[in-house]
Amino acid sequence: MKRFALTLFGILSISIANAQYDNFAVGFKLGEPTGINIRKYFNNINALDLTVGTYGGILGNNRSYRQGEYKNVGLAVQVHYLWHTPLFNSEALHLYYGFGGQVNSRKYYHSGVTPYEKALSLGGSLLGGFEYFMPDGRLSIFVEGGTYVEVMQRPFYLSPNVSGGIRLNL
């Protein structure tokens, strides 16, 4: 993990000199999920947003699930297609919203023979948020919320996705 963080920091440091606003953004989000966030802007309207991190740590790692419960934090990969627009004719404050999918891997504890099994879940998610760009345009802070609706292992299992963070716009 340390090697990954140092490599990411090195890439960011080299990229800052040649960065272009509204091309890529890399950051960190804290919430559900918590992790590294990468955003690719396609134009002044659309973006693709990827988060790789943990799931189940902030809103509670003990959750009823199927015939048992989750008791730990797991890995999550989340991808959203977004629309974004300035608010109040201001380039500093943006509203964004979109849809996508999420894959989670956690340990599922049940009353069966084995103490737990690794559960891979898949579902859709909706996301909306606000992003404030600092005056230099390089850094932005954001808050967002949405929901995850599971399709596979437990259909219609709902889980909130709420987070905030900071991004470096390259």
C-alpha atoms as one frame of an Amber mdcrd trajectory, in Angstrom:
protein
   0.000   0.000   0.000   2.864   2.388   0.819   4.497   1.650  -2.531   1.185
   2.376  -4.328   0.765   5.687  -2.465   4.358   6.770  -3.235   3.954   5.865
  -6.908   0.681   7.806  -7.120   2.292  10.818  -5.415   5.212  10.681  -7.886
   2.903  10.573 -10.895   0.892  13.507  -9.537   4.046  15.525  -8.868   5.324
  15.009 -12.419   1.896  15.695 -13.945   1.317  19.030 -12.190   3.757  20.865
 -14.454   1.883  19.838 -17.622  -1.628  19.668 -16.177  -4.676  20.961 -18.009
  -7.858  21.965 -16.234 -10.929  19.801 -16.937  -9.012  16.828 -18.239  -8.339
  14.494 -15.310  -8.812  14.812 -11.567  -7.307  12.550  -8.886  -8.264  12.649
  -5.250  -9.383  10.952  -2.078 -12.883  10.497  -0.711 -13.934   9.610   2.820
 -17.286   7.929   3.405 -19.084   5.080   1.671 -16.970   4.101  -0.182 -13.633
   5.488   1.080 -10.756   5.438  -1.368  -8.849   6.841  -4.315 -11.027   8.757
  -6.776 -10.183   9.385 -10.440 -12.347  11.511 -12.721 -11.995  11.888 -16.486
 -13.769  14.883 -18.033 -14.925  14.435 -21.629 -16.274  17.928 -22.257 -18.017
  20.693 -20.342 -20.951  18.402 -19.566 -19.867  14.773 -18.977 -17.345  12.860
 -16.901 -16.480   9.300 -15.909 -15.810   8.817 -12.192 -13.961   5.818 -10.682
 -13.453   5.057  -6.993 -11.399   2.134  -5.681 -11.363   1.649  -1.945 -13.192
   0.235   1.044 -16.857  -0.334   1.714 -18.583  -0.680   5.073 -16.173   1.154
   7.341 -17.827   4.534   7.934 -21.547   3.734   8.139 -20.944   0.558  10.105
 -19.333  -2.762   9.390 -21.997  -4.836  11.193 -24.967  -5.027   8.829 -27.700
  -7.620   8.425 -27.286  -9.314   5.090 -29.168 -12.296   3.620 -29.385 -14.950
   6.388 -26.463 -13.508   8.384 -24.422 -10.333   8.527 -21.357  -8.460   7.392
 -18.844  -7.901  10.208 -15.949  -6.315   8.371 -14.805  -3.764   5.840 -14.485
  -4.916   2.247 -13.129  -3.843  -1.104 -15.296  -1.688  -3.380 -14.968  -0.543
  -6.987 -17.463   2.073  -8.133 -17.880   3.662 -11.596 -20.324   6.451 -12.541
 -21.169   8.297 -15.725 -21.838  11.910 -14.709 -23.375  15.095 -15.980 -22.065
  18.293 -14.398 -23.044  21.922 -14.650 -22.045  25.223 -13.007 -24.441  26.577
 -10.386 -25.530  30.226 -10.287 -23.421  31.040 -13.392 -20.323  30.401 -11.300
 -17.399  28.322 -12.529 -16.399  27.768  -8.883 -19.446  25.727  -7.810 -20.690
  22.734  -9.810 -23.567  20.314  -9.438 -23.133  16.763 -10.737 -25.313  13.680
 -10.933 -25.230  10.321 -12.653 -25.566   6.581 -12.531 -23.257   3.601 -12.558
 -22.333   0.363 -10.894 -20.533  -0.966  -7.874 -18.761  -4.247  -7.070 -18.078
  -5.160  -3.440 -16.152  -8.003  -1.849 -16.700  -8.706   1.854 -16.829 -11.568
   4.310 -20.374 -12.789   4.881 -20.956 -14.472   8.257 -23.863 -16.892   8.412
 -25.068 -19.702  10.622 -23.858 -22.437   8.286 -21.011 -24.905   8.677 -18.207
 -22.472   7.773 -17.705 -19.359   9.900 -17.811 -17.074   6.849 -17.668 -17.001
   3.087 -16.315 -14.383   0.748 -19.259 -12.603  -0.841 -18.941 -10.748  -4.123
 -21.855  -8.406  -4.704 -22.825  -6.374  -7.743 -25.358  -3.609  -8.173 -26.304
  -0.273  -9.611 -25.877   3.103  -7.988 -27.082   6.660  -8.312 -24.923   9.613
  -7.292 -25.304  13.369  -6.947 -23.069  16.019  -5.444 -21.623  19.481  -5.237
 -18.043  20.415  -6.062 -16.310  23.684  -5.177 -13.222  24.629  -7.197 -10.622
  26.693  -5.331  -9.688  30.019  -6.993  -6.644  28.568  -8.790  -8.812  25.772
 -10.283  -6.363  23.022  -9.309  -7.992  21.826  -6.089 -11.636  21.104  -5.532
 -13.607  19.857  -2.550 -16.811  17.893  -2.880 -19.707  16.312  -1.002 -21.892
  13.683  -2.582 -24.617  11.223  -1.791 -26.532   8.461  -3.428 -27.619   4.903
  -3.072 -26.419   1.435  -4.011 -29.038  -1.132  -5.044 -27.698  -4.662  -5.117
 -28.625  -6.998  -7.953 -26.440  -9.991  -7.143 -26.232 -11.739  -4.119 -29.230
 -10.073  -2.455 -31.508  -8.313  -4.961 -32.869  -4.932  -3.835 -30.511  -4.644
  -0.853 -30.136  -0.876  -0.364 -27.100   0.859   1.050 -26.402   4.604   1.233
 -23.345   6.066  -0.464 -22.352   9.305   1.277 -18.893  10.836   1.067 -16.790
  13.945   0.796 -13.284  14.608  -0.348 -10.718  16.566  -2.262  -9.457  16.299
  -5.847  -6.443  17.651  -7.697  -7.502  18.728 -11.187  -4.798  17.969 -13.714
